[in-house]
Amino acid sequence: MFLPIDNVPRDYAWGSTSAIAELRGMEPSGGPEAELWLGAHPGSPARILSPESVGGATDLAEWIAASPSHAGLAGPRLPFLLKLLAAAAPLSLQAHPSLEQADAGFARENAAGVPIDAPHRNYKDAFHKPELVVALSETYSALCGFRAVGETRALLAAIDDGAAPLAALSASLGEDSDADAEVLRRTVRDLLDGRLGAVVPALVAAADAALARGTLDADEETVLRTVASLADAYPGDAGVAVAFLLNRVTLQRGEALYLPAGNIHAYLEGFGVELMASSDNVLRGGLTPKHVDVDELLAVLDFEPLPVPLLRPLAVGPGIDVFRPDVPDFELLRVDAALAADTPIDLPGPAIAVVTQGTVRLTASTEITLPVGAAAYIVPEEQPLRVSGDGEVFVATTHLDR
């Protein structure tokens, strides 16, 4: 069963004014269009375009709550949320809890009587929120996870102009013999608590001077230009200095990042397909006017330095790749319809498809043709899914509910 769905883009201030509208062949709204949610999350459930076919339900949340088995689910919750995300400016630095942390945090704040919509509430539900993003734009830039402390020490030494706050940052970063995770925990705490003084303006001044000298390599220049850009957008925000500690990556179209629980990250600019566990739990670490709970963030963060968390797709058929993370909540298929040529695809659970190029026909016991920008909910059937046409379609699905 194929159920056409749609939604209204979320108008977060960092959103692009054109990317989502252009993909969908629509006139831009004139304001930012940051995210198009394609799922059943109560924050913005996708609209059902043919409500008469599902007993009059107008959105996925309503339909799934009333008839989960008809939606191919074992219970009243779709485990994933698919989005089109278009960032024209940086998002906040953030991390997401593990399933255990979310369950405990949600119960703790409920017991304390914290209103669910309170601006200082950390846990809106009892679920984790790992996520992946695949670039649709030619480039997609992000910060993701801590890089090795030795690299940060070396870059700081290369730009250090003797300012007292930079000396304090250098001291916090410790010696080569110190354990990286403990160094990073201490430094992030001290930056967010303000214990290191006016680090941001000192760091930006040193970065500007080093860029003017032109003595750094391309990767170092990219880090420093990012710091300077973030400082322009968020003057004095401690998250600017935290960003100095992180991996900086630019994806090419079709490349993907996977951000598990505890990974601190921020999308900087670009247009992509994002897929996540369906949750609203976000612990922020700066680059935002919203609440930053330093203690809870420190409890959630993974401070072990890691390489850029690229997620390589697996080829599972002609023109069919799957991005498969280490959680059962979701996986993402990318299908080149012309190459797939009706190759059967066995979906592990209910799915949502969105077309990102051309026109695509989906076939099982029935069929639907979707133009670029269109989306559909897919109830799994005995017959496998087949894809044909001349376009590209992303299909999000789950292993949790079949």
Wavefront OBJ file of the C-alpha trace (Angstrom):
o trace
v 0.000 0.000 0.000
v 1.290 3.451 -0.934
v -0.078 6.493 0.861
v 0.901 9.930 -0.541
v 2.017 12.329 2.195
v 3.211 15.924 2.454
v 3.971 18.575 5.060
v 4.705 22.254 5.596
v 8.407 23.093 6.113
v 9.482 24.179 9.582
v 10.555 27.828 9.585
v 13.574 27.707 11.913
v 15.719 30.823 11.526
v 18.760 28.915 10.213
v 16.839 27.469 7.265
v 17.405 28.088 3.581
v 14.857 30.266 1.820
v 14.983 28.255 -1.395
v 16.396 24.693 -1.267
v 13.295 22.769 -0.152
v 10.948 24.800 -2.362
v 13.181 24.315 -5.410
v 13.312 20.550 -4.925
v 9.527 20.407 -4.659
v 8.958 22.746 -7.624
v 7.130 25.269 -5.460
v 7.336 29.000 -4.923
v 9.454 29.825 -1.864
v 7.477 31.093 1.115
v 9.700 34.151 1.475
v 10.942 33.016 4.875
v 13.321 30.301 6.038
v 12.314 26.716 5.246
v 14.572 24.591 7.418
v 13.100 21.093 7.685
v 10.349 19.107 6.008
v 9.267 16.367 8.419
v 8.085 13.121 6.843
v 6.941 10.921 9.683
v 4.502 10.641 12.578
v 6.347 12.686 15.211
v 3.730 14.774 17.088
v 5.809 17.907 16.577
v 4.880 17.959 12.880
v 3.201 14.782 11.602
v 3.064 14.392 7.820
v -0.282 15.170 6.197
v -2.133 12.360 4.410
v -3.144 13.530 0.939
v -5.919 10.962 0.524
v -7.574 10.752 3.977
v -10.610 8.946 2.551
v -8.391 5.927 1.867
v -7.531 5.526 5.573
v -10.856 6.189 7.226
v -10.569 9.965 7.280
v -7.293 10.322 9.209
v -5.630 13.573 8.208
v -2.059 12.875 9.308
v 0.239 9.916 9.971
v 0.177 10.319 13.755
v -3.617 10.160 13.841
v -3.798 7.181 11.479
v -1.075 5.167 13.219
v -2.580 5.804 16.667
v -5.983 4.586 15.443
v -4.809 1.653 13.306
v -1.168 0.672 13.910
v -1.607 -2.754 12.302
v -3.020 -1.172 9.139
v 0.131 0.982 9.028
v 2.322 -2.138 9.270
v 3.317 -1.469 12.877
v 3.193 -3.644 15.987
v 2.463 -0.643 18.220
v 1.282 2.966 18.040
v 4.671 4.512 17.215
v 6.692 4.906 14.020
v 10.303 4.428 15.227
v 11.941 6.810 12.738
v 11.583 10.312 11.363
v 12.697 11.222 7.834
v 13.468 14.848 6.998
v 14.652 17.115 4.240
v 17.017 19.520 6.010
v 18.233 22.781 4.437
v 20.701 24.815 6.497
v 21.773 28.273 5.374
v 23.337 29.041 8.781
v 24.783 26.903 11.596
v 22.535 24.876 13.867
v 23.252 24.666 17.593
v 26.000 22.455 18.964
v 24.140 19.436 20.304
v 24.222 15.813 21.340
v 21.566 13.189 21.971
v 21.242 10.672 24.814
v 21.372 6.902 24.658
v 18.146 4.955 25.116
v 19.007 4.279 28.760
v 19.893 7.924 29.444
v 16.705 9.145 27.770
v 14.509 6.751 29.710
v 16.101 7.740 33.026
v 16.141 11.468 32.231
v 12.517 11.526 31.108
v 11.391 9.727 34.273
v 13.522 11.999 36.459
v 12.114 15.230 35.010
v 8.564 13.858 35.167
v 9.049 13.005 38.828
v 10.400 16.509 39.464
v 7.280 18.011 37.882
v 9.127 19.817 35.075
v 6.476 20.810 32.475
v 6.953 19.003 29.171
v 7.111 22.333 27.328
v 9.416 24.094 29.825
v 12.345 25.765 28.028
v 14.792 24.251 30.523
v 13.494 20.705 30.100
v 16.071 18.314 28.600
v 14.020 15.168 27.964
v 10.769 15.463 25.996
v 10.358 11.686 25.660
v 11.952 8.389 26.705
v 13.723 7.631 23.419
v 17.182 8.027 21.941
v 17.901 10.052 18.805
v 20.781 8.676 16.742
v 20.726 10.197 13.259
v 22.306 10.104 9.835
v 22.432 12.687 7.065
v 23.158 12.238 3.360
v 24.229 15.303 1.364
v 21.970 16.381 -1.501
v 23.762 19.655 -2.166
v 27.160 19.593 -3.876
v 28.757 20.169 -0.471
v 27.430 19.842 3.082
v 29.501 21.076 6.019
v 29.357 20.018 9.652
v 31.156 19.696 12.957
v 31.045 16.161 14.348
v 32.798 14.603 17.322
v 36.072 15.467 19.041
v 39.313 15.246 17.116
v 42.542 14.056 18.747
v 43.690 16.515 21.404
v 47.227 16.508 20.012
v 45.937 18.047 16.772
v 44.144 20.774 18.720
v 47.246 21.478 20.822
v 49.333 21.819 17.663
v 46.873 24.207 16.016
v 46.582 26.301 19.163
v 50.372 26.515 19.412
v 50.525 27.658 15.779
v 48.186 30.608 16.403
v 48.966 31.435 20.055
v 49.691 35.148 20.332
v 50.364 35.169 24.060
v 46.898 36.292 25.149
v 46.071 35.160 28.684
v 42.829 33.325 27.734
v 44.708 31.279 25.142
v 47.300 30.365 27.756
v 44.454 29.193 30.012
v 42.992 27.114 27.162
v 46.410 25.627 26.457
v 46.825 24.716 30.129
v 43.394 23.068 30.169
v 44.356 20.974 27.123
v 47.192 19.546 29.220
v 50.155 17.465 28.096
v 50.591 14.701 25.545
v 50.692 12.134 28.358
v 47.184 13.068 29.550
v 44.187 10.928 28.518
v 42.345 12.684 25.709
v 38.844 11.960 27.026
v 39.575 13.433 30.455
v 41.273 16.471 28.898
v 38.260 17.093 26.687
v 35.748 16.632 29.507
v 37.640 19.165 31.635
v 38.101 21.654 28.807
v 34.479 21.553 27.622
v 33.297 21.988 31.216
v 35.622 24.928 31.776
v 34.635 26.584 28.500
v 30.895 26.270 29.087
v 31.161 27.284 32.746
v 33.241 30.358 31.875
v 36.223 29.254 33.963
v 38.687 30.015 31.161
v 37.689 33.660 30.822
v 37.244 35.512 27.545
v 38.490 32.684 25.327
v 36.245 33.350 22.334
v 37.413 36.881 21.439
v 41.031 35.900 22.079
v 40.672 32.779 19.916
v 39.021 34.730 17.106
v 41.679 37.453 17.185
v 44.437 34.840 17.032
v 42.633 32.980 14.222
v 42.239 36.164 12.177
v 45.920 36.994 12.589
v 46.993 33.472 11.598
v 44.740 33.506 8.530
v 46.223 36.839 7.488
v 49.749 35.385 7.748
v 48.781 32.531 5.418
v 51.153 29.991 6.981
v 48.657 27.210 7.777
v 47.600 24.193 5.735
v 44.154 23.940 4.126
v 42.563 21.889 6.927
v 43.834 24.260 9.605
v 42.553 27.235 7.643
v 39.131 25.605 7.361
v 38.949 25.136 11.132
v 39.924 28.743 11.814
v 37.552 30.160 9.210
v 34.780 28.123 10.802
v 35.630 29.548 14.230
v 35.592 33.082 12.843
v 32.292 32.515 11.035
v 30.631 31.054 14.123
v 31.856 33.986 16.212
v 30.218 36.383 13.745
v 26.922 34.519 14.112
v 27.163 33.979 17.891
v 29.453 36.668 19.381
v 30.959 35.601 22.688
v 29.168 32.208 22.706
v 31.343 29.581 24.415
v 30.223 27.099 21.764
v 32.590 28.865 19.357
v 35.538 27.666 21.427
v 34.035 24.181 21.817
v 33.806 24.057 18.002
v 37.592 24.558 17.906
v 37.918 21.085 19.505
v 35.810 19.239 16.934
v 36.208 17.470 13.612
v 35.281 19.739 10.713
v 33.991 17.928 7.627
v 32.662 18.819 4.187
v 30.599 16.070 2.584
v 30.238 15.756 -1.176
v 26.831 14.924 -2.650
v 25.870 11.378 -1.724
v 28.221 11.108 1.262
v 26.795 10.495 4.720
v 27.505 11.076 8.404
v 26.169 8.891 11.204
v 25.880 10.539 14.613
v 25.232 8.051 17.442
v 24.319 8.860 21.024
v 26.828 11.157 22.696
v 28.364 12.582 19.515
v 28.563 16.369 19.724
v 27.791 17.929 16.354
v 26.431 20.904 14.467
v 25.372 21.146 10.838
v 26.836 24.307 9.346
v 25.473 24.638 5.829
v 23.932 22.434 3.160
v 20.895 20.493 1.967
v 20.418 16.854 2.829
v 18.201 13.905 3.657
v 18.233 13.309 7.413
v 16.974 10.157 9.129
v 16.758 9.672 12.878
v 15.043 7.779 15.635
v 11.769 9.540 16.374
v 12.621 11.639 19.415
v 12.901 15.255 20.512
v 15.708 14.859 23.063
v 18.463 17.424 22.468
v 21.240 18.465 24.857
v 22.738 21.711 23.589
v 26.311 22.882 23.974
v 26.230 26.397 22.545
v 25.673 28.364 19.329
v 22.126 28.970 20.485
v 20.041 31.265 22.686
v 18.285 28.152 24.040
v 18.934 26.442 27.348
v 22.335 24.789 27.869
v 22.459 22.341 30.794
v 26.197 21.903 31.212
v 26.042 19.070 33.748
v 23.575 17.006 31.727
v 25.486 17.617 28.511
v 28.702 16.415 30.155
v 26.890 13.287 31.345
v 25.715 12.499 27.813
v 28.783 13.380 25.713
v 31.224 10.816 24.377
v 34.621 12.451 24.888
v 36.696 9.812 23.116
v 38.265 11.416 20.010
v 37.115 9.777 16.801
v 37.719 10.220 13.088
v 34.979 11.882 11.067
v 32.014 9.469 11.437
v 31.376 8.832 7.747
v 28.811 6.111 7.041
v 29.609 4.173 3.892
v 26.672 2.655 2.002
v 26.409 -1.016 1.169
v 25.508 -1.963 -2.391
v 22.581 -4.407 -2.150
v 21.526 -4.459 -5.802
v 21.947 -2.635 -9.124
v 21.558 1.066 -8.313
v 20.507 0.245 -4.728
v 22.626 1.311 -1.759
v 21.721 1.088 1.920
v 23.018 3.255 4.769
v 22.741 0.893 7.733
v 23.774 2.218 11.175
v 24.249 0.173 14.341
v 20.677 0.640 15.619
v 17.527 -1.213 14.499
v 15.366 1.912 14.505
v 16.129 2.898 10.931
v 18.080 2.376 7.736
v 18.089 4.399 4.537
v 17.991 3.054 0.987
v 19.146 5.207 -1.908
v 17.806 3.946 -5.230
v 18.772 5.048 -8.713
v 15.536 4.078 -10.449
v 17.047 3.692 -13.919
v 19.744 1.306 -12.665
v 17.496 -0.578 -10.243
v 15.297 -1.690 -13.183
v 12.560 -3.280 -11.068
v 15.013 -5.209 -8.845
v 12.933 -6.576 -5.917
v 13.560 -4.880 -2.552
v 12.387 -6.669 0.600
v 11.551 -4.006 3.140
v 12.111 -5.037 6.780
v 9.248 -2.817 7.984
v 7.043 0.142 7.122
v 8.796 2.789 5.075
v 8.671 6.352 3.804
v 9.976 7.308 0.363
v 10.939 10.760 -0.898
v 12.041 11.498 -4.455
v 15.085 13.738 -4.803
v 15.601 13.641 -8.587
v 13.418 12.934 -11.615
v 10.273 10.788 -11.514
v 10.008 7.416 -9.803
v 7.413 4.639 -9.915
v 6.997 2.400 -6.861
v 5.322 -0.955 -7.382
v 4.109 -3.776 -5.110
v 0.506 -5.053 -5.262
v -0.385 -1.532 -6.396
v 1.785 1.257 -7.769
v 2.327 4.970 -7.406
v 4.282 7.478 -9.489
v 6.037 10.244 -7.579
v 7.630 13.358 -9.086
v 10.681 15.021 -7.580
v 9.956 16.323 -4.072
v 6.965 14.021 -3.506
v 6.724 11.461 -0.697
v 4.713 8.393 0.251
v 4.240 6.111 3.253
v 4.704 2.431 2.366
v 2.932 -0.396 4.191
v 5.009 -3.557 3.674
v 3.334 -6.362 1.742
v 4.080 -9.922 0.688
v 5.240 -8.597 -2.680
v 8.638 -6.878 -2.636
v 8.988 -3.217 -3.510
v 10.169 -2.458 -7.040
v 11.447 0.905 -8.235
v 11.576 2.170 -11.809
v 11.730 5.469 -13.666
v 14.468 8.011 -14.285
v 15.037 9.501 -10.839
v 16.516 9.026 -7.377
v 14.475 8.037 -4.341
v 15.430 7.637 -0.689
v 13.469 5.041 1.284
v 13.594 5.080 5.088
v 12.550 1.931 6.906
v 12.939 0.126 10.220
v 13.784 -3.301 11.636
v 11.773 -2.736 14.818
v 8.175 -3.211 13.717
v 7.417 -5.917 11.235
l 1 2 3 4 5 6 7 8 9 10 11 12 13 14 15 16 17 18 19 20 21 22 23 24 25 26 27 28 29 30 31 32 33 34 35 36 37 38 39 40 41 42 43 44 45 46 47 48 49 50 51 52 53 54 55 56 57 58 59 60 61 62 63 64 65 66 67 68 69 70 71 72 73 74 75 76 77 78 79 80 81 82 83 84 85 86 87 88 89 90 91 92 93 94 95 96 97 98 99 100 101 102 103 104 105 106 107 108 109 110 111 112 113 114 115 116 117 118 119 120 121 122 123 124 125 126 127 128 129 130 131 132 133 134 135 136 137 138 139 140 141 142 143 144 145 146 147 148 149 150 151 152 153 154 155 156 157 158 159 160 161 162 163 164 165 166 167 168 169 170 171 172 173 174 175 176 177 178 179 180 181 182 183 184 185 186 187 188 189 190 191 192 193 194 195 196 197 198 199 200 201 202 203 204 205 206 207 208 209 210 211 212 213 214 215 216 217 218 219 220 221 222 223 224 225 226 227 228 229 230 231 232 233 234 235 236 237 238 239 240 241 242 243 244 245 246 247 248 249 250 251 252 253 254 255 256 257 258 259 260 261 262 263 264 265 266 267 268 269 270 271 272 273 274 275 276 277 278 279 280 281 282 283 284 285 286 287 288 289 290 291 292 293 294 295 296 297 298 299 300 301 302 303 304 305 306 307 308 309 310 311 312 313 314 315 316 317 318 319 320 321 322 323 324 325 326 327 328 329 330 331 332 333 334 335 336 337 338 339 340 341 342 343 344 345 346 347 348 349 350 351 352 353 354 355 356 357 358 359 360 361 362 363 364 365 366 367 368 369 370 371 372 373 374 375 376 377 378 379 380 381 382 383 384 385 386 387 388 389 390 391 392 393 394 395 396 397 398 399 400 401 402
